[in-house]
Amino acid sequence: MTVTLDNLIESLRNELQQYGEMLALLDQQQELVTQQRTDDILHSISAIDIQSAAIQAARANRQLAQRNLAEQLTQPAGSTFAHLIPLVPQPYRPLLTALVQENNELLLRVRQRAQQSHLLLTRSLEKMQRFITTLPSQDTTVLTRREHSRTAVVEPASPLYEAIV
């Protein structure tokens, strides 16, 4: 049982680390949005996608370790930590309880920060779309200016933005 518990503890620690890294990425992304560093924001989105995959892998690994513990304790595969922890040897209970609690708290913080980032990005996109709608369309734009006593007609070569998807 010691190996099974050690694997579970390691998987809980790994999951905790992945949540912590995601929280740091989301904090960084919020800073980039407030600084309006669009190129860096795109890179942060990519990093968040990669970290999301790492979290899913860590969670799957932890769930497997949790099922293995349940099996060793002859409990149903879907047993919760609240059900399993009282069944493990006493010396492991405080550590398992603390790791599960920290994971749950950090997951909650990650969700909150992700919602905040989503809101910031949505507002930024809305501002950009409002800006774009205030620009005259390419078809109707004709700029005139006086240049050496004659009028020159200047048409823009291409629009500022083709589309925002």
N, C-alpha and C positions, 0 to 999 in steps of 0.2 A: 504494500500500500504506500510505502514511503516514496517509491519512484513515481507513482501516479500522482501523489500530492505535490511532489517537487515539480512535475510537469505542469500541473495546474497553476501552481504559484508562479512559475516562469511565464506561462502564457498570460496570466493576469498582469504581471509586470510589463510584459511586452505590449499588451493592449493599452495599459496606462500610458506607456511611453508614446505610443502612436497617437493617442488622444492629445497628449501634451504637445507633440509636434504639430498637430493640426491646429490647436489653439494658437500656437506661435505664428503659423502661416496666416491664419485669419486676422490676427492682430496686425501683422505686417500688411496684409491686403487693405485693411481699413485705413492704415496710415497712407498707403499709396493713393487710395481714392481721395482722401482729404487733400493730398498734395497734387492731385490731378496728374499723376504720372502714368499715362495711358499705356505706354509700352510695357512698363513694369507690371501694371495691373494684368495685362494679358499673360505675362509670365507667371504671375501669382496664381492665376486661375489654373494654369497647367500644373503647377506644383500642388495645388489643392486637389486636383483630380488624381494625381499620383498618390498623394497621401491618403485620399479616400480609399483607394484600392489597398493600400497598406493596412488601413484600419479594418477593412473587410476581411483581409487575410488573417490578421491578428484575432479578430472576433471569431472567425471560423475555427482557428486553432484552439482558442479558449473554449469554445463550445464542444469541440471534440474531447478536450481534456476533462471538461465537466461531465460529459456523457461517460467517459471512461471511469471517472470516480463513481458516478451513479451505478454503473455496472458492477464495479468492485464492491460497492456497498449493497448490492442487490436491490437497487431502487430503480424506478422507471427512468428511461433515458431522458425524459423531459423534466426531471426534477430540478427545482430551483435551488439556489444557494441557501435560501432560508430553510429549506428542507434538508439539504446535505450537510451544512456546516455543523449542526448539532451531532451528527453521526460520525464525524472524523475525530481522531484522537485529540484530546484537550490541548496539547502544546501547539497544534496547528490552527486552532479556532481563532485566536486573536489576529493572527496574520491574515488568514483568509478573509475574515470579517472586514479588516481594515482595507485590504486590497479591493474587495468588492465595493465597499463604500466609496473609496477614492475613485474607482472607475465610474461608478454611477454619478458622482458629483462632477467629475471632469467631463463626462459625456453631456451632462446638462449644460455646463458652461460652453462646450463646443456648439451645441445646438443653439444656444442663445446668441453666441458670437456669429454663427453662420447666418442666423436670421437678421442680425444687425448689418452684416456685410451685404446680404441680399438687398436690404432696404437702401443702403447707401448706393449700391450699384444701380438699383432701379431708379433712384432719384437722379443720379448722374446721367443715366440714359434719357430720362424724361427731359432734363434740361437741354441736352444735346438735340433731342428731337424738336423741342420748342424753338431752339436757335435755328435749326435747319428750316423750319416752316416759315421763319421770318425772312429768309433769303428769297429774293426774286428768282423765278424759274429761269433757266438758261434760254428758253425760247423767246421770252419777252424782254430780256435784258439788253439794252443798248445804252452804252455810256458815251456821252459826248464830252469833249473838252476843247477848249480853245488852245490852239497851238500855232504860233506865228501867224496870226490873223486868219486862220482857216479852221474849220471844224473837222475833226477826225472822228470816225465811228470806230469804237472798240467793242468787240464782242468777246466774252470770256471763252477760253479754249475748252475748258471742261468744268463740270460742276465740282463743288467742293467735296461733296459726298455723292456717291452713286446710290447707295442704299445702306440702311442699318438693319441688320437682321438679328 
